[in-house]
Amino acid sequence: MSRHPRSASPRTARHASGPRSAGRRPAARRPTRPTDPRHLAVVLLGEILPADEQGRSLREALGEVRDGLSPADRGLVSDLCFGVCRHYRLLDHWLDSAMDKPLKPSARGVRLALLCGLYELWFTERPAHAVVNAYPDLCRTLNAPWAAGLSNALLRKAGRTEIDEVRAALPVAIACSLPDWLWQQWCADWGDDQATAMARASIVPAPMTLRGNRLHGDAAALAQRLEAAGLPHHAGSLAPYAFYLDEAVPVNAVPGFNDGVFSVQDEAAQLPAELIDAPDDGRLLDACAAPGGKTGQLAERFPGATLIALDNDAARLDRVRSNLARLGANATVLAGDAVVPSAWWDGTPFDAILLDAPCSATGILRRQPDVKWHRRATDLPTLAGLQARMLDALWPLIRPGGLLVYATCSTLTQENAAQVSAFLARQGDARDDTAQVSGDVAVQAGAQWLPREGGHDGFYLARLRKAD
Ligand SMILES: C[S@@+](CC[C@H](N)C(=O)[O-])C[C@H]1O[C@@H](n2cnc3c(N)ncnc32)[C@H](O)[C@@H]1O
């Protein structure tokens, strides 16, 4: 099996893969991009999943080429990149087992092209003959005419293979394309059965979930707007303004999207802002705000509050501003380090703080499948250390009786319940006040949700109340 790429550094970790900036190649130095979508996908995958160096983020790579592509080509490039990242280990494993002689490391482009072909054959509805015929030409375009026959033979063989039967006989970590360290950690944290369910849920694309803006009507009225726009949906069961669309659509097909009537946000990710409790005209801090999903939700829930949106990534704060502008909402947007409040805090206590901390993002692998190959076990102590420093630094900023909601899109106890338990042990004036929600699994503090096929992401939150 080829080597999987090394992980991103937690120093730059967002809730996404947060690639190490040293691993990013500046856009200006990149050669002209191919126009053929399959060729372009192979080039991008070479940057996202390089054999032996730091890969770049999938979303960032796609974002760079999106504008120059027709909608159909954009869809194909995106599907190939997401699909190969999602099923990388399974595809790679089958390829190695199907070849008499291993591919040389220098044939990385050919390998990635073959992985794209396997993905298309097994996980898309595209006609098999069209897929098989596309790849010999692609091999020639990749200056590997020697691989044209190989591609033809391998993809024909794959077309005769029942991949579900193959998967059933493989270890879960290969069948569901997880790195071993993460599979082992899930088993240790949640037991084998729960870990298997999480692994399966994490390779199924996430549904499109919306958050309705309560300033534009109650949940029934918002559901009516979706109905009128011909968008079949059902309401969430956890968050009061969550709607699952039966089929994903482009955001501009969502009624009133540009006017802030709806936002795209996972249902579990809607919970932390719902648990914020503060006076209508209170002072709120969103301490890790970018790109502003939860800032917008806080502005919808507390339109009369003083809301401060902080993030240490000044570039990403532009996305907070544009999110707020789309919603027609106001907040003070600050660039600053949550661990060093003395640099940006004016000394006036907050009624409530939302800390949506940088984390391993192991709850959103179905949305960001490159994270599986960019993250590694050794990142966890660094991430947990940063989260603890953030909790300790922000706690003194809360008024007596106020609260802090700690949230991550992680499925790992170390970043979640164990993190919060340790915080509660350090801070004598803090108590766990998460009682109004219960997650999917019992945890020692806060509430934990695990990723659910067709449902919410993996997510954790704890509402921490300061003594009066
Ligand atoms: C999970 S994301 C936040 C997502 C956001 N709350 C939302 O709902 O759209 C974590 C954020 O923490 C930011 N961050 C990381 N380290 C930070 C620090 N020391 N101080 C402030 N923000 C930080 C990252 O830039 C990233 O935007």
Ligand as a Chemical Component Dictionary entry (heavy atoms), coordinates in Angstrom:
data_LIG
# 
_chem_comp.id                   LIG 
_chem_comp.type                 NON-POLYMER 
_chem_comp.pdbx_formal_charge   0 
_chem_comp.three_letter_code    LIG 
# 
loop_
_chem_comp_atom.comp_id 
_chem_comp_atom.atom_id 
_chem_comp_atom.alt_atom_id 
_chem_comp_atom.type_symbol 
_chem_comp_atom.charge 
_chem_comp_atom.model_Cartn_x 
_chem_comp_atom.model_Cartn_y 
_chem_comp_atom.model_Cartn_z 
_chem_comp_atom.pdbx_ordinal 
LIG C1  C1  C 0  -14.067 25.348 14.900 1  
LIG S1  S1  S 1  -13.502 26.712 14.067 2  
LIG C2  C2  C 0  -14.752 27.882 14.459 3  
LIG C3  C3  C 0  -15.999 27.741 13.621 4  
LIG C4  C4  C 0  -16.986 28.855 13.895 5  
LIG N1  N1  N 0  -17.310 28.965 15.294 6  
LIG C5  C5  C 0  -18.255 28.702 13.107 7  
LIG O1  O1  O 0  -19.265 28.237 13.642 8  
LIG O2  O2  O -1 -18.267 29.061 11.934 9  
LIG C6  C6  C 0  -12.210 27.207 15.132 10 
LIG C7  C7  C 0  -11.674 28.601 14.871 11 
LIG O3  O3  O 0  -10.720 28.865 15.916 12 
LIG C8  C8  C 0  -9.782  29.765 15.397 13 
LIG N2  N2  N 0  -8.629  29.795 16.315 14 
LIG C9  C9  C 0  -7.624  28.894 16.423 15 
LIG N3  N3  N 0  -6.765  29.262 17.397 16 
LIG C10 C10 C 0  -7.249  30.420 17.916 17 
LIG C11 C11 C 0  -6.809  31.308 18.939 18 
LIG N4  N4  N 0  -5.682  31.056 19.640 19 
LIG N5  N5  N 0  -7.539  32.405 19.195 20 
LIG C12 C12 C 0  -8.671  32.675 18.498 21 
LIG N6  N6  N 0  -9.128  31.881 17.508 22 
LIG C13 C13 C 0  -8.429  30.765 17.236 23 
LIG C14 C14 C 0  -9.516  29.238 14.003 24 
LIG O4  O4  O 0  -8.971  30.247 13.185 25 
LIG C15 C15 C 0  -10.915 28.807 13.567 26 
LIG O5  O5  O 0  -11.517 29.810 12.820 27 
# 
loop_
_chem_comp_bond.comp_id 
_chem_comp_bond.atom_id_1 
_chem_comp_bond.atom_id_2 
_chem_comp_bond.value_order 
_chem_comp_bond.pdbx_ordinal 
LIG C1  S1  SING 1  
LIG S1  C2  SING 2  
LIG S1  C6  SING 3  
LIG C2  C3  SING 4  
LIG C3  C4  SING 5  
LIG C4  N1  SING 6  
LIG C4  C5  SING 7  
LIG C5  O1  DOUB 8  
LIG C5  O2  SING 9  
LIG C6  C7  SING 10 
LIG C7  O3  SING 11 
LIG C7  C15 SING 12 
LIG O3  C8  SING 13 
LIG C8  N2  SING 14 
LIG C8  C14 SING 15 
LIG N2  C9  SING 16 
LIG N2  C13 SING 17 
LIG C9  N3  DOUB 18 
LIG N3  C10 SING 19 
LIG C10 C11 SING 20 
LIG C10 C13 DOUB 21 
LIG C11 N4  SING 22 
LIG C11 N5  DOUB 23 
LIG N5  C12 SING 24 
LIG C12 N6  DOUB 25 
LIG N6  C13 SING 26 
LIG C14 O4  SING 27 
LIG C14 C15 SING 28 
LIG C15 O5  SING 29 
# 
